[in-house]
């Protein structure tokens, strides 16, 4: 949906709820270009707008930065799920959803409407890039742009998928508007940041749940750093991985990735299965050397921090993005 369409739907929804006029304008001198006017009892409330199709974890850091830089900022989005509305209010971000849900808090105004069901999105049915297998290929493409134009047979062997999946995944990424073919020059990302956003969202809902092997308990002294890992086969992800990469986050949730079977994992790590354990163990799904021994690829660590969604995780995710992902 185009930005103008989202703005039109949002102002048509909020106007009657406020019993006043609402409209939007385009101003080239503003950073975002869009301006929202809300009629309030004291006159006209004018705010600079960032327009989004929907809000997901990856977008929160950008929204937070824009909000900090502009005291008259408001986010207008077609779809904001309840979890993200809560997070935006916690972050002090004004927002307007296309269905009429709104939160606007300024020195002289307070509007909070939260009674409409989120507009549901179309599923990615039929797009092979967003299946479990497709997301594994997608991940490897994001990690190294050279994979976009490498021999697809070799890439299929690296990822561990059937060769027939490769053209279907590339076709799906093109259909999603993420990848473009440049003829003899090969393929390139249309917007790699958006591609990362979409991969994180699909990883959360489609791939990650299928990878869980079980839960395990921390050692009695609760010191996760003392656990001896076979680092060529088992790596820390999520918060522990982030702590190793940044020395910024004290882990409260623990993720391990391994390609060991259950018996070998227990034997080599001396961790024991525990349904209420603090450590979630997942299957490894990438096939190349890690940048740092004992840590999952920074992009995966970043994704799991975004999935956590709390402020401490988002702040650390920003550090990892700036240090390790921005130049991928």
Secondary structure per residue as TSV (DSSP state, phi and psi in degrees):
chain	resnum	aa	ss	phi	psi
A	1	X	-	360.0	134.6
A	2	X	-	-70.3	156.5
A	3	X	H	-60.1	-40.3
A	4	X	H	-61.7	-38.0
A	5	X	H	-66.4	-40.2
A	6	X	H	-64.0	-44.4
A	7	X	H	-63.2	-42.6
A	8	X	H	-60.5	-46.7
A	9	X	H	-64.6	-39.1
A	10	X	H	-66.7	-46.3
A	11	X	H	-70.1	-33.6
A	12	X	H	-67.4	-27.5
A	13	X	H	-80.7	-40.5
A	14	X	H	-80.6	-31.1
A	15	X	H	-53.9	-57.1
A	16	X	H	-61.2	-31.8
A	17	X	H	-67.6	-31.4
A	18	X	H	-92.6	-4.1
A	19	X	T	56.0	42.0
A	20	X	S	-154.9	-178.3
A	21	X	-	-87.4	146.9
A	22	X	E	-141.7	136.9
A	23	X	E	-153.7	170.7
A	24	X	E	-128.9	156.5
A	25	X	E	-136.3	162.1
A	26	X	E	-107.3	129.2
A	27	X	-	-128.6	111.6
A	28	X	T	-65.0	-21.4
A	29	X	T	-82.3	-7.5
A	30	X	S	-90.8	149.7
A	31	X	S	-58.8	-46.3
A	32	X	S	-83.4	-25.9
A	33	X	S	95.3	-25.6
A	34	X	E	-102.7	145.7
A	35	X	E	-133.6	135.3
A	36	X	E	-110.1	131.8
A	37	X	E	-113.5	122.5
A	38	X	E	-116.2	127.2
A	39	X	E	-77.6	121.6
A	40	X	E	-126.5	172.0
A	41	X	T	-60.2	-29.7
A	42	X	T	-87.3	-1.8
A	43	X	E	132.5	-134.4
A	44	X	E	-109.8	129.1
A	45	X	E	-101.7	115.6
A	46	X	E	-107.6	126.7
A	47	X	E	-135.3	144.8
A	48	X	E	-82.6	135.3
A	49	X	E	-112.7	140.1
A	50	X	E	-112.6	127.1
A	51	X	E	-103.7	131.9
A	52	X	E	-131.7	148.3
A	53	X	E	-65.7	-48.2
A	54	X	E	-155.3	167.7
A	55	X	-	-107.2	128.0
A	56	X	-	-133.5	174.3
A	57	X	H	-53.4	-45.4
A	58	X	H	-62.6	-30.1
A	59	X	H	-80.0	-17.3
A	60	X	H	-61.9	-38.0
A	61	X	H	-65.5	-39.3
A	62	X	H	-67.4	-43.1
A	63	X	H	-62.3	-43.3
A	64	X	H	-60.6	-42.3
A	65	X	H	-64.8	-43.7
A	66	X	H	-63.2	-38.9
A	67	X	H	-65.3	-38.5
A	68	X	H	-68.3	-30.6
A	69	X	H	-85.0	-17.2
A	70	X	-	-135.6	111.1
A	71	X	T	-67.7	-15.0
A	72	X	T	-108.8	31.5
A	73	X	E	-84.8	143.5
A	74	X	E	-144.1	139.7
A	75	X	E	-93.8	129.0
A	76	X	E	-116.1	122.7
A	77	X	E	-135.4	147.8
A	78	X	E	-67.0	-37.0
A	79	X	E	-142.8	125.9
A	80	X	-	-133.5	108.9
A	81	X	-	-68.1	154.1
A	82	X	H	-50.6	-41.2
A	83	X	H	-56.4	-41.3
A	84	X	H	-79.5	-29.2
A	85	X	H	-62.9	-42.1
A	86	X	H	-61.0	-44.8
A	87	X	H	-65.6	-40.2
A	88	X	H	-63.5	-41.9
A	89	X	H	-64.6	-40.2
A	90	X	H	-61.7	-35.1
A	91	X	H	-81.6	-7.7
A	92	X	T	77.4	29.4
A	93	X	-	-100.0	124.9
A	94	X	-	-72.3	143.5
A	95	X	E	-148.5	157.7
A	96	X	E	-138.5	124.4
A	97	X	E	-99.1	150.2
A	98	X	T	-60.3	-22.6
A	99	X	T	-84.8	-5.8
A	100	X	S	111.5	-14.0
A	101	X	-	-60.2	136.4
A	102	X	E	-152.2	152.1
A	103	X	E	-143.4	114.7
A	104	X	E	-134.5	116.3
A	105	X	E	-129.7	113.6
A	106	X	-	-126.0	-174.2
A	107	X	S	-60.6	-34.2
A	108	X	S	-117.8	0.8
A	109	X	-	-137.8	149.3
A	110	X	E	-146.6	117.3
A	111	X	E	-126.8	128.8
A	112	X	E	-143.5	109.1
A	113	X	E	-120.8	122.5
A	114	X	-	-147.3	62.8
A	115	X	-	-131.7	0.2
A	116	X	S	-106.2	141.6
A	117	X	-	-69.6	139.2
A	118	X	-	-60.1	136.0
A	119	X	-	-67.5	123.8
A	120	X	-	-76.3	148.1
A	121	X	-	-98.0	160.9
A	122	X	-	-73.2	140.6
A	123	X	-	-74.8	156.8
A	124	X	-	-84.7	38.2
A	125	X	T	-62.4	136.4
A	126	X	T	88.6	-13.5
A	127	X	-	-91.8	110.5
A	128	X	G	-71.0	-15.0
A	129	X	G	-69.7	-19.0
A	130	X	G	-110.6	16.6
A	131	X	S	-85.9	173.4
A	132	X	H	-56.7	-47.2
A	133	X	H	-67.4	-45.1
A	134	X	H	-59.9	-37.4
A	135	X	H	-68.3	-28.4
A	136	X	H	-68.0	-43.2
A	137	X	H	-64.9	-47.5
A	138	X	H	-52.5	-44.2
A	139	X	H	-59.7	-46.4
A	140	X	H	-66.1	-33.6
A	141	X	H	-66.0	-39.3
A	142	X	H	-68.9	-33.8
A	143	X	H	-71.0	-27.4
A	144	X	-	-151.8	110.9
A	145	X	G	-59.5	-23.3
A	146	X	G	-62.8	-25.0
A	147	X	G	-66.9	-19.0
A	148	X	G	-63.4	-28.1
A	149	X	G	-126.4	17.4
A	150	X	S	-81.3	168.8
A	151	X	-	-60.3	124.0
A	152	X	H	-66.4	-29.4
A	153	X	H	-64.5	-43.5
A	154	X	H	-64.6	-41.9
A	155	X	H	-64.5	-40.8
A	156	X	H	-60.3	-38.9
A	157	X	H	-67.8	-40.2
A	158	X	H	-62.4	-46.6
A	159	X	H	-73.6	-29.7
A	160	X	T	86.9	37.9
A	161	X	-	-126.3	164.0
A	162	X	-	-68.6	142.5
A	163	X	T	-56.5	-34.6
A	164	X	H	-61.5	-18.9
A	165	X	H	-74.6	-26.3
A	166	X	H	-60.8	-55.0
A	167	X	H	-62.6	-29.1
A	168	X	H	-70.2	-36.8
A	169	X	H	-68.3	-44.6
A	170	X	H	-61.8	-40.9
A	171	X	H	-61.9	-41.5
A	172	X	H	-65.0	-39.6
A	173	X	H	-66.9	-35.5
A	174	X	H	-67.9	-42.8
A	175	X	H	-63.1	-30.6
A	176	X	T	-81.6	-1.5
A	177	X	T	77.2	20.7
A	178	X	S	-101.3	-24.0
A	179	X	E	-128.7	144.3
A	180	X	E	-129.7	142.8
A	181	X	E	-93.6	131.3
A	182	X	-	-113.8	35.7
A	183	X	G	63.0	-125.6
A	184	X	G	-65.3	-19.6
A	185	X	G	-80.9	-5.4
A	186	X	-	88.8	-148.2
A	187	X	E	-109.8	156.0
A	188	X	E	-150.6	155.7
A	189	X	E	-71.7	141.2
A	190	X	S	-74.8	-46.1
A	191	X	-	-152.1	101.5
A	192	X	H	-67.0	-33.9
A	193	X	H	-61.5	-42.2
A	194	X	H	-66.3	-36.9
A	195	X	H	-62.2	-41.6
A	196	X	H	-62.5	-42.8
A	197	X	H	-57.3	-48.0
A	198	X	H	-68.8	-34.5
A	199	X	H	-66.2	-44.1
A	200	X	H	-59.4	-44.8
A	201	X	H	-61.7	-43.3
A	202	X	H	-74.3	-34.1
A	203	X	I	-59.2	-43.0
A	204	X	I	-60.8	-44.6
A	205	X	I	-94.7	-31.0
A	206	X	I	-108.3	-43.5
A	207	X	I	-93.6	-51.2
A	208	X	H	-55.8	-45.6
A	209	X	H	-59.3	-26.3
A	210	X	H	-82.9	-10.3
A	211	X	H	-94.4	-13.6
A	212	X	E	-64.9	125.7
A	213	X	E	-98.3	-27.9
A	214	X	E	155.3	176.9
A	215	X	E	-110.4	146.0
A	216	X	E	-135.0	154.3
A	217	X	-	-89.5	148.8
A	218	X	-	-69.7	158.3
A	219	X	-	-58.7	162.7
A	220	X	T	-58.0	-34.2
A	221	X	T	-81.1	-1.6
A	222	X	-	63.2	14.3
A	223	X	-	-92.8	98.6
A	224	X	G	-66.1	-24.9
A	225	X	G	-71.6	-15.9
A	226	X	G	-88.0	-7.1
A	227	X	-	-70.7	126.5
A	228	X	-	-88.1	116.8
A	229	X	-	-107.0	141.4
A	230	X	-	-75.3	87.5
A	231	X	T	-65.8	-11.2
A	232	X	T	-83.1	-7.8
A	233	X	T	-131.8	-11.5
A	234	X	E	-140.0	130.7
A	235	X	E	-137.2	152.2
A	236	X	E	-80.7	138.1
A	237	X	E	-123.4	-169.4
A	238	X	H	52.4	-136.5
A	239	X	H	-65.5	-43.4
A	240	X	H	-62.6	-41.8
A	241	X	H	-60.3	-40.1
A	242	X	H	-64.9	-38.9
A	243	X	H	-63.4	-40.9
A	244	X	H	-65.4	-40.6
A	245	X	H	-74.1	-31.5
A	246	X	H	-120.9	-21.6
A	247	X	S	55.7	35.3
A	248	X	-	-116.8	-27.4
A	249	X	-	-116.8	125.1
A	250	X	-	-86.0	114.1
A	251	X	-	-64.4	138.9
A	252	X	S	-119.7	-22.3
A	253	X	S	-120.4	142.2
A	254	X	E	-124.3	132.2
A	255	X	E	-128.6	132.7
A	256	X	E	-123.2	142.9
A	257	X	E	-114.7	135.3
A	258	X	E	-148.2	151.8
A	259	X	-	-109.6	14.1
A	260	X	S	-81.3	149.3
A	261	X	-	-75.1	170.8
A	262	X	H	-57.8	-48.3
A	263	X	H	-63.3	-44.4
A	264	X	H	-67.9	-35.4
A	265	X	H	-63.0	-47.2
A	266	X	H	-62.7	-44.5
A	267	X	H	-61.8	-42.6
A	268	X	H	-85.6	-28.0
A	269	X	H	-101.2	-19.6
A	270	X	-	62.4	22.3
A	271	X	-	-89.9	145.7
A	272	X	-	-115.2	141.9
A	273	X	B	-57.2	140.2
A	274	X	-	-156.5	114.5
A	275	X	T	-59.3	-24.8
A	276	X	T	-106.9	16.3
A	277	X	-	-66.6	159.2
A	278	X	S	-84.1	-15.5
A	279	X	E	-106.1	122.0
A	280	X	E	-94.6	129.0
A	281	X	E	-110.8	129.5
A	282	X	E	-123.3	156.5
A	283	X	E	-68.6	137.5
A	284	X	-	-71.0	138.0
A	285	X	-	-129.5	12.8
A	286	X	-	-117.9	160.4
A	287	X	-	-134.3	62.9
A	288	X	S	-162.1	169.0
A	289	X	-	-66.6	140.8
A	290	X	-	-78.9	153.7
A	291	X	S	-68.4	-28.5
A	292	X	S	-138.3	129.2
A	293	X	T	-58.3	131.6
A	294	X	T	85.9	3.5
A	295	X	B	-126.1	136.8
A	296	X	-	-64.0	161.3
A	297	X	-	-51.4	136.9
A	298	X	H	-52.4	-33.6
A	299	X	H	-61.9	-36.6
A	300	X	H	-74.6	-39.5
A	301	X	H	-59.8	-45.2
A	302	X	H	-57.7	-46.1
A	303	X	H	-60.4	-45.0
A	304	X	H	-69.0	-29.1
A	305	X	H	-67.8	-42.4
A	306	X	H	-62.5	-37.6
A	307	X	H	-65.1	-35.2
A	308	X	H	-56.4	-48.5
A	309	X	-	81.3	-6.6
A	310	X	S	-82.7	164.9
A	311	X	H	-61.4	-42.2
A	312	X	H	-63.4	-37.4
A	313	X	H	-70.5	-40.5
A	314	X	H	-65.8	-39.2
A	315	X	H	-62.8	-42.6
A	316	X	H	-69.5	-37.1
A	317	X	H	-59.3	-38.2
A	318	X	H	-62.6	-42.2
A	319	X	H	-60.4	-45.6
A	320	X	H	-65.4	-40.4
A	321	X	I	-60.4	-46.7
A	322	X	I	-66.3	-38.1
A	323	X	I	-84.5	-35.9
A	324	X	I	-120.9	-23.6
A	325	X	I	-109.3	-32.4
A	326	X	T	-52.7	-38.2
A	327	X	T	-98.4	8.8
A	328	X	-	-57.0	360.0
